[in-house]
Amino acid sequence: MAPIHNHRAAASRPALLQRAALAALAAAALAPLAAPAQGAYPSKPIRVVVTFGAGTSPDVTMRLLSEPMSKALGQPVVVDNKPGASTIIGAQAVASAPGDGYTLLYTVNNTTSINPYVYKSLPYKPEEFVPVIRVLSVPYVVVTSAQSPYKTLGDLLAAAKANPGKLNYGSYGIGQGTHVAMARLLNAADANMVHVPYKDNAVPDLVAGLITTVLEPSTTAIPHIQGGKIRALAVTGPTRVEALPDVPAVSETYKGFVGDSWHGLLAPKGTPAAVVNKINETAQRIIATPEFQKRLKDLGLVPAGGTPADFQQFLKEDTQAWAKVVRDNDIKVD
């Protein structure tokens, strides 16, 4: 008997082979397109939004960090200044950005620890950010004019208590860190001064004797102090700073007082933990170098560092402390 052939099955084998070959070619063609999404982070430039303008302390310190970060990550780390509205403009830009690690925020305590309690409404929420790393702390310096009669912090606060409402202090604006930190100091001293908010730097009026005192960030205060234009009475960090070794900390008069600010990196919510950790580890290595530490200390800044979890815990405590000051002093911006 002649063998029986299944002609339909035999005829289908070439077609099956052809379809398999086409599928393989398609997969090969798509592979290069899929590779970048699966590649190691970062695969393109990283934009860091700084919430202050060029030449300010946050801008200067982020640029000190960006160059070694670019080298370590193999991609440009580009600073994008978006100043204004007590860090709100820059924070809003990052809160609405994709959580992919290519847009980061470099900011200060106003963004997370003060603004939510000063403003009735904000275009962002603190929960829309993931803490990456606290880079440094910024002591404020209590300063007066070089011609001022006040030689010590005790002199100044004693005069304020003896003459309630007669002395005044300048700040960078209602609800700004320099305003809220001075309110915290006056609360600790049980003293009273009139607040004079400025749109910009109050130091020129201080030098001219038009206002009694200001809290000035260490980075901008030190050049004026060294130039003999203003007198430093105290620093608001927990200890003295290396750049001003003869200037006492407020805590030497009011035990436990801390009123400094900070700089830190945050990312939009949804940024993968692996990406956050990579940025953190890169920044940690840079912050730990003697060169970076010296640059910060020369500016009167205090290097920080730590893990994302460390920063998260710090923010929790920082927020509680500043929220209390805002409530106790009824500090509001409509």
C-alpha positions in Angstrom: 0.0 0.0 0.0 1.3 3.4 -0.9 2.2 5.6 2.0 -0.4 8.3 2.9 1.0 11.9 3.0 -0.6 14.7 5.0 -0.2 17.4 2.3 -1.8 20.1 4.6 0.7 19.6 7.4 3.6 19.4 5.0 2.6 22.5 3.2 2.3 24.4 6.5 5.9 23.8 7.7 7.5 26.4 5.4 4.9 28.9 6.4 5.6 28.3 10.1 9.3 28.6 9.6 8.8 31.8 7.6 6.6 33.3 10.4 9.2 32.3 13.1 12.0 34.0 11.0 10.0 37.1 10.6 9.2 37.2 14.4 13.0 36.9 15.1 13.8 39.7 12.7 11.2 41.9 14.3 12.5 41.2 17.8 16.0 42.0 16.6 14.9 45.2 15.1 13.1 46.3 18.2 15.9 45.4 20.6 17.9 48.6 20.1 14.8 50.7 20.8 14.1 48.9 24.1 17.8 49.0 25.2 17.9 52.6 26.5 14.8 52.1 28.8 16.5 49.0 30.3 20.0 50.6 30.5 21.8 51.8 33.6 20.8 55.1 35.1 21.6 57.8 34.0 21.5 57.6 30.3 21.0 61.3 29.6 21.6 64.7 31.4 20.1 65.3 34.8 18.5 68.7 35.5 18.7 70.1 39.0 16.2 72.9 39.8 17.7 75.3 42.3 15.1 77.4 44.0 17.3 80.5 44.2 19.1 82.7 41.7 22.6 82.7 40.4 25.3 83.6 42.9 23.2 82.8 46.0 24.3 80.2 48.6 22.2 77.3 47.2 23.3 78.1 43.6 27.0 78.2 44.6 26.9 75.0 46.6 24.9 73.0 44.1 27.4 74.0 41.4 30.2 72.8 43.7 28.3 69.5 43.8 27.3 69.3 40.2 30.8 69.1 38.6 32.0 66.0 40.6 28.5 64.5 40.3 28.7 64.8 36.5 32.1 63.0 36.4 30.9 60.3 38.7 27.6 59.6 36.9 29.0 60.0 33.4 26.3 62.5 32.4 26.0 66.3 32.7 24.3 67.5 35.9 22.8 70.8 34.8 21.7 73.6 37.2 18.4 75.3 36.3 17.8 78.3 38.5 14.1 78.9 39.2 14.0 81.5 42.0 11.1 83.3 43.6 8.0 83.0 45.8 9.8 81.5 48.8 11.0 78.5 46.7 7.5 77.8 45.5 8.2 78.3 41.8 11.1 75.8 41.7 9.3 73.3 43.9 6.2 73.4 41.7 8.3 72.7 38.6 9.8 69.6 40.1 6.7 68.3 41.8 5.0 68.2 38.3 8.0 66.5 36.7 8.2 62.8 35.9 9.6 60.6 38.7 12.4 59.2 36.6 15.5 60.7 38.2 16.2 63.2 35.5 14.7 66.2 37.3 15.8 66.9 40.9 15.2 69.7 43.4 17.9 71.5 45.3 16.3 73.6 48.0 16.1 74.8 51.6 13.8 74.3 54.6 11.1 76.7 53.4 9.9 74.2 50.8 9.0 71.4 53.1 9.1 72.7 56.7 7.8 76.3 56.6 5.8 77.1 53.5 3.0 74.5 54.1 2.2 76.3 57.4 2.7 79.9 56.3 0.7 79.8 53.0 -3.0 79.1 52.9 -2.6 77.2 49.6 0.4 75.8 47.7 0.7 74.5 44.2 2.6 71.5 45.6 2.5 69.2 48.6 5.6 68.1 50.6 4.5 64.5 50.0 5.1 65.0 46.3 8.9 64.8 47.0 11.2 61.9 47.9 14.1 62.9 50.1 17.5 62.0 48.5 20.2 63.6 50.7 20.7 66.5 53.1 23.8 68.1 51.7 24.6 70.7 54.4 23.3 72.9 57.2 23.3 76.7 57.0 23.9 78.6 60.2 22.4 82.1 60.3 24.6 84.8 61.9 23.0 87.4 64.2 24.6 90.6 63.0 24.5 94.3 63.8 26.2 97.4 62.3 29.9 97.8 63.2 28.8 101.1 64.8 26.1 99.4 66.9 26.3 99.7 70.7 25.6 96.0 71.0 28.7 93.9 71.5 27.2 90.6 72.4 23.9 88.7 71.8 23.2 89.2 75.5 23.5 93.0 75.0 21.1 93.0 72.1 18.4 90.8 73.7 18.6 92.6 77.0 17.9 95.9 75.1 15.0 94.3 73.3 13.5 93.1 76.5 14.0 96.5 78.2 12.5 98.3 75.2 9.7 96.1 73.8 8.8 97.1 70.2 11.5 99.7 70.0 14.3 97.6 68.3 13.7 96.1 64.9 15.1 93.4 62.6 15.2 92.8 58.9 14.5 89.7 56.9 14.2 88.5 53.4 10.4 88.6 53.6 7.4 87.3 55.6 7.7 83.6 56.2 11.2 83.4 54.9 13.8 81.4 56.9 15.4 84.5 58.2 12.1 85.8 59.5 11.0 82.5 61.2 14.4 81.8 62.7 14.5 85.2 64.3 11.0 84.7 65.7 12.3 81.5 67.2 15.2 83.3 68.8 13.0 86.0 70.2 10.7 83.4 71.6 13.6 81.7 73.4 14.7 85.0 74.8 11.2 86.1 75.7 12.0 89.3 73.8 10.2 91.5 71.3 11.4 93.3 68.2 9.6 94.8 65.2 9.9 92.8 62.0 10.9 94.7 58.8 10.5 92.5 55.8 12.6 93.2 52.7 12.2 92.0 49.2 16.0 91.5 49.0 19.0 91.9 51.2 18.6 94.0 54.4 22.4 94.3 55.0 22.8 97.7 53.3 20.3 99.2 55.7 21.9 97.4 58.6 25.3 98.9 57.7 23.6 102.3 57.5 22.1 101.9 61.0 18.5 102.0 59.7 17.7 98.7 61.3 19.0 97.1 64.5 19.8 93.5 63.5 19.3 90.8 60.9 19.8 87.0 60.7 22.1 86.6 57.7 23.1 83.2 56.1 26.7 82.5 56.9 27.8 82.5 53.3 26.7 86.1 52.7 27.4 87.4 56.2 31.1 86.3 56.4 32.4 88.7 53.7 30.7 91.7 55.3 32.0 90.6 58.8 35.6 90.2 57.4 35.3 93.6 55.7 34.5 95.2 59.0 31.0 96.5 57.9 29.0 94.4 60.3 29.6 92.8 63.7 28.7 89.1 64.4 27.1 88.4 67.7 26.1 84.7 67.4 25.5 81.8 65.1 22.2 79.8 65.1 23.7 76.3 64.6 24.1 73.9 67.5 27.8 74.8 67.7 30.3 77.4 66.5 31.4 77.3 62.9 35.0 77.0 61.7 34.9 80.1 59.6 33.9 82.2 62.7 35.6 80.5 65.6 35.3 83.5 67.9 31.6 83.9 67.4 29.5 82.0 70.0 26.6 79.8 69.2 23.2 81.0 70.4 23.0 77.6 72.3 25.8 78.9 74.6 23.3 81.4 75.9 20.0 79.4 75.3 20.7 75.8 75.9 19.5 73.5 73.1 18.6 76.3 70.7 19.0 75.5 67.0 17.8 77.8 64.3 19.8 77.0 61.2 18.6 76.1 57.7 19.7 73.3 55.3 20.3 72.5 51.7 19.1 69.2 50.3 18.3 67.2 47.2 14.8 65.9 46.6 13.2 64.0 43.7 9.6 63.8 42.4 7.4 61.2 44.0 7.6 57.9 42.2 11.3 58.1 41.5 12.6 54.5 41.8 14.4 53.6 45.0 17.4 52.3 43.0 17.8 55.7 41.3 17.4 57.6 44.6 20.0 55.4 46.2 22.4 55.9 43.3 22.2 59.7 43.5 22.5 59.5 47.3 25.6 57.3 47.2 27.2 59.5 44.6 26.6 62.6 46.6 27.7 61.0 49.8 31.1 60.2 48.3 31.6 63.8 47.2 30.4 65.3 50.5 32.9 63.1 52.4 35.9 64.3 50.4 38.3 66.7 52.2 38.1 69.1 49.2 34.3 69.5 49.3 34.2 69.7 53.1 36.8 72.5 53.1 34.9 74.5 50.4 31.8 74.3 52.5 33.5 75.2 55.8 35.2 78.2 54.3 31.7 79.5 53.4 30.6 78.9 57.0 28.5 75.9 56.1 28.4 72.5 57.8 28.6 69.3 55.7 25.8 66.9 56.4 25.1 63.7 54.3 23.4 60.5 55.4 20.9 58.1 53.7 17.5 58.9 52.3 16.0 57.5 55.4 18.1 59.8 57.5 16.9 62.8 55.6 13.3 61.6 55.9 13.6 61.4 59.7 15.4 64.8 59.8 12.6 66.4 57.7 9.9 65.0 60.1 11.6 66.6 63.1 12.5 69.8 61.2 8.9 70.3 60.0 7.5 69.8 63.5 9.9 72.4 65.0 9.3 75.1 62.4 5.5 74.5 62.2 5.4 75.3 65.9 7.3 78.6 65.5 4.9 79.6 62.6 1.8 78.8 64.7 3.2 80.4 67.9 3.9 83.7 66.1 0.9 83.6 63.8 3.1 84.0 60.7 0.9 84.0 57.6 1.0 84.9 53.9 -2.4 85.3 52.2 
